[in-house]
Amino acid sequence: MYLHLSDNPRTLYLVTSSQEEIRGCPARALVFRAAQGSSSQAVVEFLPKDQVDLSNAVKLTSRVVKGCLGLISIANDMFLVVIVSATEVGNARPSSPTPETVAQIHDVSFYCLTSSLWDDLSLTGDSLAAPGLGDTSDTYMREHSSGSATPAPEHPCQPLRKIISAGTFYYAMEPQWDISSRLQRRLSRNERWDAASYDDRFVWNEYIVKSLLDFRERLDAHERAELDQCQFIVLAIQGYVGVCTLALPAPPTNGTPIVATIALMSRLGWKRAGTRFNTRGVDDDGNCANFVETETIFSTDQHCYSYVQVRGSVPLFWEQQGLQTFGQRIQITRPQASQPAFDRHFAGLVEEYGAVHAINLLGTKENEAILTAAYTRHVQIARNSVGDAIGITNFDFHTAVKYGGHESVFREVRHLEPVADNIEKFGFTMADANTNEIITEQKGVFRTNCLDCLDRTNFVQDILSRTALETYLAHIRREWIHSGSLWSNHGELWAENGDALSRIYAGTGALNTSFTRSGKRTLGGLLSDATKSVSRAYINNFQDKGKQVAIDMFVGNLSTQCQVTIFDPIHDSVRAALENRLSEYSTTKTCTIFVGTWNLNGRPPSSESLLPWLFPRPSAPDIFALGFQEIVPLTAQQIVQTDPEKKRVWEAKIVDTLDRRPNKKCDYILLRSHQLVGTALLVLVKKELTAVIRNVEAASHKTGLRGMSGNKGAVGIRLEYHDTTFCFLTAHLAAGHSNIMERNADYRTIVNGLHFLKGKTIDSHQNVIWLADTNYRIDLDNERVRNLALMDDFDALLAADQLRRAMDDGEVFNGYQEGPLLFRPTYKYDLHSDNYDTGEKMRIPAWTDRILFKGSSLDLTVYSRAELKCSDHRPVFALFRAEVRIIDHAKRAALQKLLLENVTSTAPGEKLDEKLANLTFTSEEHDLPPPSTDEAAWWDNAEHPNGVVIPNVRRNGSQARSSNPFDSSSESSLSSSPSSSEEELYHALSLQAPITPAQPSPATTTQRRPAPPPPVRGSKPASEQDEL
């Protein structure tokens, strides 16, 4: 592809090349220009190549552009970042059905969308300078250029260009594989490949490419596929990728050698990115410095093997200054407050990899011993809550080398009992090379660290990688274990990996790599390591600060930065027009939903009938959403391991109750259930609705013990009923009368942390219902609460309700509603009794069990409780009427096609990009009147007394065409109410001539008037509502 520039308005065109089109790439152009008056909003269009006028455009670079990394706003200018030089590293899995080829980035260019000041080609990488001569040639050109003697201003993106062009960034050369995700994660996805399914921990250009990915999501499916095929948008990782191909001995029955590929891929995390002495330890979100996921891939024509390990700084709050008189002293900055962040870090690892065993290589000297003691203590505290999911082994690397040399480390690490046991326990991933079917999965990872996670860490990870690969070879081809070429290539890859990661973090290559390559310690290696140590000291103390600023700018960490957003004039306007004309291609119907929540106190089903709870009204709901808390007793054993048997017992009880109910007129099926230790959610629907309920997904998120344990947390189930989305959530928040802040924090953790597939969040849904044991209490003394409850004085109780106060203060459940609390507190009762708790603790009664909801189509009809007494809580229920929308997708597609034709049709000789540049779209910024004061209301003025606005009725509708280019003609069948007639539908598509949008005429432009004031609640008639 090539990059072109035109002026008036200043526009950049990324256009496919003829060679790419010959190979099957669609002829397309991705067009960029800055929104008027903005340095942080761009207009982007994805157009057919023949609709772009390049006759007056200048080709900005003679080099082939490899792709676009994104858009970034720097110093009040907006820049497009493109790759202009890259080389192929190799195919990591040649036997895969789709190639997995990796390219290494060598040079990028930054082209400005808002100014011509930076158009000097010497700063945009047009000429490929010889290695090491780039700065010299640039200096020569500046010193000998004609014109003013004033030196050219320094390009604001030069620090970023230096980082990205350092040879440590990589991208996938084929559009249909995800370089950011390990093999097991890629093959485990059930959904079809999607560019949006990347691992966001490792995509370094996420901040600058996010707006382009959002633009991609707004395209229709065909356009999205073509955009991916063109590979205009590139996702890049930082780290190291190496690929080696080798021949291995053939089986005795076949004399032909086996061709194998061994690859090493290290993905550096960006969420706590930085240089050696500027970025240490962990942040409050659990992201640690120098976090790297390293994957060893070995593939033949039959199988593919993958083994993953991670490294990262000790996940505590600690610092180390680079230049000090008495050495580089370590300081633990928050010794009493590291556990929450530490727990979040390991909770994330356990969730991602299944289990984690830490190998700590720090020594016994004072500085490192402080970290080792704190690290071990934090692991033991976390281990008390999650059990065997995490563990730690301390191994003093320097002491082992001192007394036995590097060879002794190789022997000792392999024979450490926890290491040997976990290599066997964790296993590896093995997949069929032809079908990509997973045969075995890796069940855990080693997390290795030293002080910088560089030299010692790389040495030990090389040992672990070799040991795991030997285990795999022992199962499939034992004779390959003795292949010298295999281990020679393996050692070379690990040595290169250590050098690459060390250059990123410390500025020089790694130490000990001479031994990694050759297995021997030589004088040359010792001298090389000494030189690197001196270089590190200089770089860390005098160069790293500027590099840290550039890194923070690239990943969006600077507080002054503004992320670029994209205005898509075609699809944004078409989408808005489709939303405005929703009634033309859709209908609605009403459904009923029963929602119930019950804390079971660990009790099994009793002889009590569930009908009073499940059927408070005789009608049969379309959907049942039932949330349970403490479905199992919350013992230490249950917290560590979920027991699904209790959930199955309750499922059977509920299904049996529905089947045996009197006057049964419909059948129900269990659509989906999900459990997180003691919290469970069940969704049942009428059997006949299964055909119209789609995309059912479940997810959970832990909040107990800082996210490490599932004794507290939430379970969510989302679904699409026809074309309306619902999300049901049951939760069990922090207990304790005074733990209001903890409950608020649990809610925020759930909202921010519970995600469904493809990035869907709770707020992504049109209708959300929480059915939960919120554990919020009533802030009155025990005796008063009991008396008020017995007198049914609910207003007095509600005035002291913790949840209602938290909602009023905006702490939790913003935008949610709750029905009137016209029933007694549901907690805590004596079992099988109507008496509130008479036990030793005498709990204060409270409305802990609540149902909250949001969604414009939800109408609450009943909110109450049922008198079931087998638990210390009473079950709560709510009945909703919901409006469900049914979209005629054929009609919607037809209307969308018409709207696209309206805006993209061109007159003879007119180019589409010119037309779009001149089109005027309705501004989102409205001129608002001054705010009201005590003396005057904004809606009451001389022109409109008392806010009465007389509508401006156009007398002659045919005098001028509508200024809205998306309105169909009044004669079009699509402008009327929806019809199921296919003849009418296709007749509407038979246009006599292309429709061109009319420009607004000054004569027909009407001035925007302020809206009248809202009428008094409950007093507006239907006619007034229509007017408004």
Buried (B, 14 or more C-beta within 10 A) or exposed (E): BBBBBBEEEBBBBBBBBEEBBEEEBBBBBBBBBBBEEBBBBBBBBBBEBEBBBBEEBEEBBEBBBBBBBBBBBBEEBBBBBBBBBBEEBBBBBBBBEEBBBBBBBBBBBBBBBBBEEBEBEBBBBBBEBEEEEBEEEBEEBEEEEEEEEEEBEEBBBEBBBBBBBBBBBBBBBBBBBBBBBBBBBBBEEEEEEBBEBBBEBBBBBBBBBBBBBEBBEBBEEEBBEBBBBBBBBBBBBBBBBBBBEBEBEEEEEEEEEBBBBBBBBBBBBBBBBBBBBBBBBBBEEBBBBBBBBBBBBBBBEEBBBBBBBBBBBBBBBBBBEBEEEEEBEBEBEBEEEBBEBBBBBBBBBBEBBBBBBBBBBBBEEEBBBBBBEBBBBBBEBBBEBBBEBBBBBBBBBBEBBEEEEBEEBBEBBBEBEBBEEBBEEBBBBBBBBEEBEBEBBBBBBBBBBBBBBBBBBBBBBBBBBBBBBBBBBEEEBEEBBEBEEBBBBBBBBBBBBBBBBBBBBBBBBBBBBBBBBBEEBEEEBEEBBEEBEEBBBEBBEEEBEEBBBBBBBBBBBEEEBBEBBBBBBBBBBBBBBBEEBEEBBBEBEEBBBBBBBBBBBBBEBBEBEBBEBBBBEEEBBBBBBBBBBBBBBBEEEBBBEBBEEBBEEBBEBBBEBBEEBEEEEEEBEBBBBBBBBBBBBBBBBBEEBEEEBEEBBBBBBBBBBBBBBBBBBBBBBBBBBBBBBBBBBBBBBBBEBEBBEBBBBBBEBBBEBBBBBEEBBBEBBBBBBBBBBBBBBBBBEBEBBBEBBEEEEBEBBBEBBBBBBBBEEEBBBEEBEBBEBEBBBBBBBEEEEEEBBEEEEEBBBBBBBBBBBBBEBBBBEEBBBBEBBBBBBBBBBBBBBBBBBBBBEEBBEBBBEBBBBBBBBBEEEBBBBBBBBEBEBEEEEEEEEEEEEEEEBBBBEEEBEEBEEEEEEEEEEEEEBBBBBBBBEEEBBBBEEBBEEEEBBEEBBEEEEEBBBEEBEEEEEEEEEBEBBEEEEEEEEEEEEEEE
